[in-house]
Amino acid sequence: MNLKIDLESAIMLAWQTSDDIELLFQHYGDHPTPMTEDEVLNALLGIKTLHDLRCEKLMDTYCRKMELNQYCTDPEQLAARNALFGEAHDFLNETKPKKKGSKK
């Protein structure tokens, strides 16, 4: 895995959100059959979800490339981080809890 190429790819994918919004804007404004409010809101929620996933992947790839957080292997940096934050409070290695959606 080439992390430099992966990082560049993840950055470019983050720009895809702009294209997604533009597509929705064009469809909303130009389509002969108007979208319902529910359809627009569902499309926006989908775009937001995809954007969040792209940004999460971008941040993870960046951390891997720069050897940050859980990817840090430098003993000096690990010792300094543990001295600053303490080993018991290793919040840098924790992952975000997943949000659970309600089923209808």
Disulfide bonds with the S-S distance in Angstrom:
none
